[in-house]
Amino acid sequence: MIAIITQEQRDSLVGVEFSPQTFFNLDIKDINDNYFIDEIEIGQCSIQWLKDLPLIEYQPKIQVNPFEI
């Protein structure tokens, strides 16, 4: 499960440590080209607004192998 975040929210979290020597990884987008944060990271951090975001099922982007085209 994931929570969709905006570009601005993503930018505010880049480089933020959410547990000892563990930082948010926010460079991946879902199938709809949205940034997201997963429920494990949300559960390990103390940022309340993240905990208040609704969770949805993750839908990954479809990866195309350029050698199989």
N, C-alpha and C positions, 0 to 999 in steps of 0.2 A: 504494500500500500504506500502511496505517496501523497504529498500535498503540493499543488501547483503554486509557484511563486512568481511574482512579476520580475521584470528586469531590475527594477529599483531595489526590490527586496533581496534579490540575488546579489547585486552589487554591494549592499550593506553587510552581507554575510561573508563575502570573500575574505579569506585570511583570518576569520574569527575562529578561535579555538573553542570547541564545544566540550571537550574532555581533555585530560592531560596529553599534550602533544598530538592531538587529533583535530584536524581542521575540516570544515565543510568542503565537500567536493561537489561543485555546482556547475560543472561544464557540460553535463549531459542534458539532452532535451528528450521529451517524449514524442510520440508519433504525431502530435499536433504542434510540435515545435515550441513547447512550453518548458521553461526551466522548472525543476521540481526538487524536493527534498524528501528523502525516504523516512518512513516512520521510525526506523532504528536511530537515525541521527536526531530526529525530533525528540525521541524518548530519552536520549542521553544528554540533551542540552537543557539549559535553564531559561531559555528565552520564551516567555509566556505567549507572545503573539504567534510563534510557530506552533505551539501546542494547541492553539485555538483554531488552526486551519483545518478545514474538512479533508478527510482522507478519501482517495479514490484508487481504483485499481490501476496499476502501471501498465501502459501500453507502449512497448518499445518501438523505435523507428525500425522500419524494414531495411535490413542491410542488403545491399546489392553487391555481389562480387563482380568487379569489372572484368575479370577474366572469363566469366561465364556468359557474357552478353553476346 
